[in-house]
Structures are given as structure tokens and as C-alpha cells.
Amino acid sequence: MTFDRDGVLVDSEPIAVRTHVALGAELGWALSESDVMNRFVGRSTTSIGEQIAERLGQGTARLWDERFREMHARAVDEGLTQVDGIAEALDGLEAAGLGAQHWCIASSGSHEKMRHTLGRVGLHQRFGPDLQRPRDSRFGVQAAGAAGMRSFGYAGGLTLADWLTGPTTVVFTDMRRLPALVTAHGHQQVTGAAGD
């Protein structure tokens, strides 16, 4: 079972969105939270950088990336939390016989970043150190469907249910429901939208 990290395990989406809005104001691209959600959330750092470079130039894109990393790291240290209900969901999966040996995390972040963010919220010890795959982020539902996989789309944070809807996707808004959904439908991928 593959979990997205951002927006599914840790509630990092609001932090990333606020950071991009602040940088846009600082560096000359006025973006609303909605703009950031539509343009950046779920996209790779490379894709975000390309959009910024197209709009503001390569130098500003590099500066934006540097400042984002600094500001985001500081905001994570000051206020990152678990997604509401994730601890109960993981407990429920373990009780159903689907413990950590069945889990991995899909993230474009480094192992160091994974240890840091999951450690900040007390989840790192629940996942093995090598349980990471590159993530498909917001487009995970499409990738899962193309691979014939069922996915569970968590739309309880900033992620819009419309982004997650697909023929092989079960969309839900309360993380505590995940164990029952997995038991009823089978398990493969838990996804949400996020950017980091």
C-alpha cells in the first residue's frame, strides 16, 4: 500500500501554498491560494521552476526555489501536523493485518526530508527507512488507474475531490474511514494532492 506523504500523512499543503503566495508577492508574481493550488500543487519542483522561469526568468526561478526551501523548512519546523485521523487509520490498518510491512511512501522528497517531516509529527517510526518510491502526487489517481490499480483519494485537506475522482478511485474525506475502505475494496494506493 503506497501513501502520498504530503496531504495524506502530513498536513503540509497549507504550508506550501502560503509559502508560494508569500514568495509570489515578494518576487513579482501575485498569486492567490487558488492560483497556487491550480498551478503548483502536485507538480514536481522542476515543473514549478519551469513555470516561474517562464513568467519571471531563470534567475528569479532559482531565487524562488532557494527562498521556498528556507521558508518552507522554517514553517514546517514551526507548525507541521499529522493529517487529522492518520494515526487512527494506521492503527486500524495494522489491526486488519495490513501493518507497516505492507506500506511505503510515495514522495519526491529525499530520505532526509522524509525523516525530518515524518519525525516532526511522530510518524517516522511507523514506516521503514527504505519504504519510499517517487511520487505521482496529484496525478497519482491517473497513474494508478493506468496501471490497473485501485486508489483511495483523500480529499479531507486542501485537495479537491474532483482532482481525485477516477474509475478506480474511492474518494473519502475522513482519514479514519480508510481501514474500512481498504478492507472492503482491497488495498493499493492512498493518494492526495500536495506540493513540496
N, C-alpha and C positions, 0 to 999 in steps of 0.2 A: 504494500500500500504506500503510495507516494503522496506526501504532503507538501504543498507550497509552504514556504516559510512565512513570507510577508502576507499579512491579511488573513492567514489561516492559523498559524501558530503564534505569531507576534503581531500586535496591533500597530504596525509600522506605517501603514498607508497614510494616516493623517499627518504624521511627522514628515514624511517625504513630500506630501502635497504642500504643506505650509512652507517647507524649506524652498521648494521650487518657486512658489509665489513670491517669497521674500527676495530670492535671487533675481527673479524677473524684474521686480521693482527697482532693485539696486543696479542692475546691469543693462536696463533699457528695453525690456520686453514685458509690458504689463500683461500679466496672466491672472485670470481668476482661478479659483479652485476647480471649477468645472473645466476650464481650458486645460489645466494640468492633468486632470483625470482623463480627458479625451486624448491628449497628445502624448503624455509621458507614462502614465500608469500601465504597468505590464510590459513596457518596452525595455529593451536592453540599454545599458549605459551608452553603447555605441550608437544606437538609434536615436536616443535623446540628444547626444552630442551632435549628430548629423543635422537634426532639426535646428538646434541652436546655432550651429555654424552657418547653415543656410540663411538664417534670419539675421545673425549678428556678426558673423565672421569667425574664422577658426581660432583666433586669439581669445576672443570672448568665450567661445565654447570651452577652451582649455581652462580659462579662469573660472567659469561657471562650475565645471567639474571639480576643480580643486576646492572651491568655496563650498560646494554642495557636500563633499566628503567631510570637511571640517564641521560645518554647521549641523549636518545630519548626525554625525557621531556625537556631538555635544548634546543634541536634543534627545538622542536615544539614551545616552547616559542619564539624562535628567528626567525622562518620562516614559520610557518604553514599558508597555504592559503586555501580558498574555492576552490573546483573544478571549473574550468572555466565553466561558464554558469549555475551553480546550482541555483543561486538566481533567474535568469530569468525563469528557469524551474519550480521552486516552485511557482513563481508568475503566470505562465501560468496554472499550475495545479489548483491553487486557482481560477483563472478566469474561469476555466472549471467546477467549482463546486466541486473540489476534494481537499479541503483545509486540514489543519492540523488535523482535526478530523478523517481523513482517513489515516493518516501517522503513522508509527512507525519506529524505527531504529533497525536494526539487528547488534549487536556488542557484542563481548566477553568482552569488556571493562566495567569497573564499572560505576555506575551513576556519580560518582565524575569525572572520566576521561571523560565521555561524556560531562558533564557541562564544564569542562576545555577546551577540544579541540573545541567543538562547540562554546563556548563562545569566544575563541580566534579569531574566524573568523566571529562572528556576526550571527551565525545560531541557537544558543541555544533557543532563544525566539520563534523560528518558530516551535519548537517541544515541546510537553508537557513533564514534568519531568518524567512521568512514561511510556513513549512510547518507551520501549526497549524490545527486545527479544534477546535470544542468537543467534549469527550469524552463518551462514553456510559458510560465506566468499567465497573463490574461488569456493567452491563446492556447492554454493547456486543454481546454474543452475541445477545441478543434483538433488538436494533435491526438488527444485520447480517442476521439471519435474515428479519426482516420486510421488509427491503429486497432480499431475494434474493441477498445477498452471502455468500460463504464467509468464515469467520473461523477464525483459528488461536488457540486459547486456551492461553496459557502458564500452567501450574499448577505451576511449579517453586519458587515462593516461598511466601507465606502463602495465596495464592489456592487455594481448594479446587476440584478438578476438577469436582465436582458443580455449582458455580456456572457453569461454562463450557460444560457439555455441552449440545448442541443439535443439531438435524438437519443444520445446515450448518456445524458446527464440528468442527475437528480439534484435539483436546486433546493437548498434549505437555508433558513435564516437563524436557527438556534443550534449552536455547536453541540449542545447536549443531546440532540437528536441523532448525531452521527452514528453511534454504535447500533441503534435500532435500524437505521437505514442500511448500513453495511450488512448487517445480519439478514435483512430482508432482500437486498439486491445483489449481494456479492461485493467484493472489495477490489479496488484497483487504484484510483487516483482521487485525492481530495484537492481541489483547486480553488483558487480565488484570484483576485487581481491585485497586483502590487507593483511597485517600482522601487528600486534601490540603487 
